[in-house]
Amino acid sequence: MESIEEVIKLNRVVSEWKANNNTIALVPTMGSLHSGHIYLIKEAKKLASKTVVSIFVNPIQFGKGEDYQSYPSSIELDKKKLEKEEVDIVFAPDLKQLYPMGTDTDTRITVPQISEILCGQHRPGHFSGVATVVAKLLLTCKPGFALFGKKDYQQYLVIKRMVSDLLIPTSIIGLPTQREKDGLALSSRNKYLSEVERKIAPKIYLSLQKASEIICAGVSNFNNAKKALIVELEAYGMKVEYFELRRAADLALPTDDEKSFVILIAVWLGKARLIDNIIIEL
């Protein structure tokens, strides 16, 4: 495995790969790798002859007062995990490599409408930061495939829309959320949970499962059930930011004849903001 920090060097290696008819899969990460990331990497290796994993904590997707400075970081441990998975390149740039003119006046990419709801409503500018850094990574790495987990379903749709609108020739692959045995979605931010909070956290997925069963019995039942489920979560000490039923294709409010849904939730548990979702096909 080769570790690269410079954009110019990655460009050169990628050009050599492509000249030799290699295909490339990219797995973008912010590090603190867990088994969910490893799952993406294993799937990436099935898709392409060369695999690149990026590690970069992107400052412009964090809002004021969020956890940019304290976001879990373990670069040397991450590299050992990537070596074990026989990744071809780990791309770990510093801030100046991806933002040579700084982050205050840099060009930003904004994906309208879908970026402004749900997490976008509670984290203004977040998805502009995500779209911008992902575009930079795609243009630098030029992969045929880029893989993302669907735990952050809204992010997945934002990136798919951005790539389509900007005519970037990369296939965006969304893969199922990976979970602990008790149902908690894998996340680097799970490290923020205390021992007590960790035992409570699986209630988030349990509430999604309950909501899914209710919707399968009749979509119109969701709103009444939602109120009771939020009360239940709050009784465990969680603060629910949103708990919403949306159309799976674009996160619009579902119509009466809709058959494909996603329920999305965001909660605060202690100092951890946790998101999850469940997809429903009727």
C-alpha positions in Angstrom: 0.0 0.0 0.0 1.3 3.4 -0.9 0.5 6.5 1.3 0.1 9.7 -0.7 -0.4 13.2 0.6 0.0 15.4 -2.5 -2.7 15.9 -5.1 -0.1 16.1 -7.9 1.4 12.7 -7.0 -2.0 11.1 -6.8 -2.8 12.5 -10.2 0.3 11.0 -11.7 -0.3 7.6 -10.2 -3.9 7.5 -11.4 -2.9 8.6 -14.9 -0.4 5.7 -15.0 -3.1 3.3 -13.8 -5.5 4.4 -16.5 -2.8 4.2 -19.2 -2.5 0.5 -18.2 -6.3 0.0 -18.4 -6.9 -0.3 -14.7 -10.2 0.6 -13.2 -10.4 2.6 -10.0 -12.7 2.6 -7.0 -12.6 5.3 -4.3 -13.9 5.0 -0.7 -13.9 8.5 0.8 -13.7 8.6 4.6 -12.9 11.0 7.5 -10.8 8.3 9.2 -11.4 6.6 12.5 -12.2 3.5 10.4 -14.6 0.9 11.6 -16.1 -2.3 10.1 -18.6 -0.3 8.1 -15.7 1.3 6.2 -14.0 -2.1 5.8 -17.2 -3.4 4.3 -17.1 -0.6 1.7 -13.5 -1.3 0.9 -14.1 -5.0 0.4 -16.9 -4.2 -2.0 -14.7 -1.6 -3.8 -12.1 -4.3 -4.4 -14.7 -6.4 -6.2 -15.6 -3.5 -8.5 -12.2 -2.3 -9.7 -8.6 -3.4 -10.1 -7.3 -0.5 -8.0 -8.7 0.8 -4.8 -8.1 4.2 -3.2 -9.2 5.2 0.3 -9.1 8.8 1.2 -8.8 10.0 4.8 -9.6 13.7 5.3 -11.6 15.5 8.0 -13.3 18.2 6.0 -13.6 21.4 7.9 -16.2 23.1 5.7 -18.9 20.5 6.4 -18.8 21.3 10.1 -20.8 24.2 11.5 -19.9 26.6 14.2 -19.8 24.8 17.6 -19.7 21.3 16.0 -17.0 18.7 16.6 -14.4 19.4 13.9 -11.6 19.9 16.5 -12.6 16.8 18.5 -13.6 14.5 15.6 -12.0 11.0 16.3 -8.7 10.6 14.6 -6.4 7.6 14.4 -4.4 7.9 11.2 -1.7 5.3 12.0 -4.2 2.7 13.2 -6.3 3.4 10.1 -3.3 2.8 7.8 -2.7 -0.5 9.5 -6.3 -1.5 8.9 -6.0 -0.5 5.2 -2.7 -2.4 4.7 -4.5 -5.5 6.0 -7.2 -5.0 3.4 -4.5 -4.6 0.7 -5.7 -1.2 -0.4 -3.5 0.2 -3.2 -3.4 3.8 -2.0 -4.4 5.7 1.1 -4.8 9.4 0.2 -4.3 11.5 3.3 -3.9 15.1 2.2 -3.5 18.1 4.5 -5.8 21.2 4.3 -3.6 23.1 1.8 -3.7 20.2 -0.7 -7.5 20.3 -1.0 -8.0 24.0 -0.2 -4.9 25.8 -1.5 -6.5 29.2 -1.2 -7.9 28.5 2.2 -11.4 27.7 3.3 -12.8 31.2 3.7 -12.9 32.2 0.0 -12.9 28.8 -1.7 -15.4 27.8 -4.4 -18.4 25.9 -3.0 -20.8 23.5 -4.7 -24.4 23.7 -3.6 -27.0 21.1 -4.5 -30.4 22.9 -4.1 -33.5 21.8 -2.3 -32.4 18.3 -1.2 -29.5 19.9 0.8 -31.8 22.3 2.7 -34.1 19.8 4.5 -33.6 17.3 7.3 -29.9 17.4 8.3 -29.4 20.4 6.0 -32.0 22.4 8.0 -30.3 21.6 11.3 -26.7 21.9 9.9 -26.8 24.9 7.4 -24.0 24.6 4.8 -23.2 21.0 5.7 -24.1 19.5 2.4 -22.4 22.2 0.5 -19.2 21.3 2.3 -19.8 17.6 1.6 -20.5 18.2 -2.1 -17.4 20.4 -2.5 -14.9 18.0 -0.9 -16.4 14.9 -2.7 -16.1 16.8 -6.0 -12.5 17.6 -5.3 -11.8 13.9 -4.4 -13.5 12.7 -7.6 -11.7 15.1 -9.8 -8.4 14.3 -8.2 -8.8 10.5 -8.2 -10.9 10.1 -11.3 -12.5 6.8 -10.1 -15.0 4.8 -12.1 -16.8 4.0 -8.8 -17.1 5.8 -5.5 -18.7 3.9 -2.6 -20.8 5.4 0.3 -22.8 3.8 3.1 -26.5 4.6 3.1 -26.5 5.3 6.9 -26.3 8.9 5.7 -29.0 8.5 3.1 -29.4 12.2 2.5 -25.7 12.6 1.8 -25.8 9.7 -0.6 -28.6 11.3 -2.6 -26.9 14.7 -2.5 -23.7 13.2 -3.9 -25.6 11.3 -6.6 -27.4 14.5 -7.7 -24.1 16.5 -7.7 -22.3 14.0 -9.8 -25.2 13.8 -12.3 -25.6 17.5 -12.6 -21.9 18.2 -13.0 -21.5 15.3 -15.5 -18.7 13.7 -13.5 -18.1 10.2 -15.0 -18.2 8.3 -11.7 -20.8 5.8 -10.7 -21.9 6.5 -7.1 -22.5 3.2 -5.3 -24.7 3.2 -2.1 -24.3 0.2 0.2 -26.5 -0.9 3.1 -25.9 0.4 6.6 -23.7 -1.8 8.7 -24.8 -2.4 12.3 -23.6 -3.7 15.6 -25.3 -6.9 16.7 -27.8 -4.9 18.8 -28.8 -2.8 15.8 -26.9 0.4 16.4 -25.6 1.8 13.1 -21.8 1.9 12.9 -20.5 5.4 13.2 -17.2 7.0 14.2 -19.2 9.2 16.5 -20.4 6.2 18.5 -17.1 6.7 20.4 -18.6 9.7 22.1 -21.2 7.6 23.9 -20.8 6.7 27.5 -21.3 3.2 28.7 -24.8 4.0 29.7 -25.6 5.9 26.5 -24.2 3.0 24.4 -26.8 0.6 26.0 -29.6 3.1 25.2 -28.5 3.9 21.6 -30.0 0.8 19.9 -33.4 2.2 20.7 -33.0 4.4 17.7 -33.0 1.6 15.2 -35.8 -0.2 17.2 -38.0 2.9 16.8 -37.3 2.9 13.0 -38.3 -0.8 12.9 -41.5 -0.1 14.8 -42.3 2.8 12.5 -41.7 0.6 9.5 -44.1 -2.0 10.7 -46.8 0.7 11.2 -46.3 2.1 7.7 -46.5 -1.3 6.2 -50.0 -1.6 7.8 -51.0 1.8 6.4 -48.9 4.9 5.5 -51.4 7.3 7.0 -50.7 5.8 10.5 -47.2 7.2 10.6 -47.8 10.7 12.0 -49.7 9.5 15.1 -47.1 6.7 15.7 -44.3 9.1 15.3 -45.4 11.3 18.2 -45.5 8.2 20.5 -42.1 7.0 19.3 -40.5 10.4 19.9 -41.9 10.5 23.4 -40.5 7.0 24.0 -37.0 8.1 22.8 -37.1 11.3 24.8 -37.9 9.2 27.9 -34.5 7.5 27.4 -32.8 10.9 27.5 -32.5 11.5 23.7 -33.3 14.8 22.0 -34.9 14.1 18.6 -34.0 16.6 15.9 -36.3 15.0 13.3 -38.1 11.7 12.6 -39.5 11.9 9.1 -41.1 9.7 6.4 -40.0 10.7 2.9 -40.0 9.4 -0.7 -36.9 7.3 -1.2 -36.0 8.7 -4.6 -35.5 12.3 -3.6 -36.7 12.9 0.0 -39.8 14.7 -1.1 -43.0 14.3 0.9 -44.6 11.0 -0.3 -47.7 11.0 -2.4 -50.7 8.7 -1.7 -49.6 6.2 -4.4 -46.0 6.0 -3.3 -44.4 2.6 -2.9 -40.8 3.4 -2.0 -40.1 5.2 1.3 -37.3 6.0 3.7 -37.8 6.9 7.4 -35.0 9.1 8.6 -34.1 10.1 12.1 -31.5 12.3 13.9 -31.1 12.4 17.6 -28.7 13.8 20.2 -27.6 11.3 22.9 -25.2 13.0 25.3 -22.7 14.8 23.1 -23.2 12.4 20.1 -25.4 13.3 17.2 -26.6 10.1 15.7 -28.5 9.5 12.4 -30.1 6.4 11.0 -32.7 5.4 8.5 -34.7 2.5 7.2 -35.9 1.9 3.6 -39.4 0.5 3.0 -40.6 -1.0 -0.3 -44.4 -1.7 -0.4 
